[in-house]
Amino acid sequence: METNYIKRVEFADVPVGTGEGGTTITMAFKENYYQKYDIFKIDKTMQQCFVVSRPVRKADNYWEVEVRLIDNDYNSVLDLDGCQIGDTTRFQSNAIENLFAQILSVALLSN
């Protein structure tokens, strides 16, 4: 069976920080979903974020993670219009799995 359903995770609060200059942003979600090294996309703005910390439970239905925006030159700034309470995000990938796949492909090519 094939499905295109990707779970949406809602913001529990407006993020703290803008990510300017590659700084981290504190984001809060209504559930413990994103883990360190996950990559997710903000649905309204299509900006991608890379999780750099483990989730921290602050209250029931309130989990914080530190993230960095994914861009080429650290010039991007978080668009808060898509990060209001109730706005959604969706999982895209896990950076560790991607790194492992790249290392494996290089190892296979070198043999």
C-alpha positions, 0 to 999 in steps of 0.5 A: 500500500502506498500513501502520500500522507505526511504528518503535520506538526503544529507550532505551540508558540512563535519562534524565538530568534530569526536565524540571522547570520546562522544563529539558532532559533528556538521553536516550540511544538505541540508534540515531541516529534522532531529529533536532533538532525531532522530536517523539516519544512514550514508549510506556509513559507517553505523554509527548511530547518535543521534540528541541532538539539534534542527536544526539551519538554517544557510543559504538556503539549509544549516541546522546544528544539533549537534549529538552524535555517538551511540556506547557502550563505547564512543570509536567510532570516526566518519568516515569522508569518508562517510560524504562528501558533497552529501553523504547521510543519512537516518532516522531510529527512534526517541528515544522519541518514543522508550522510551515511548514504553519501559515505556508503556511496563513496566507499562503494565507488572507491572499490 
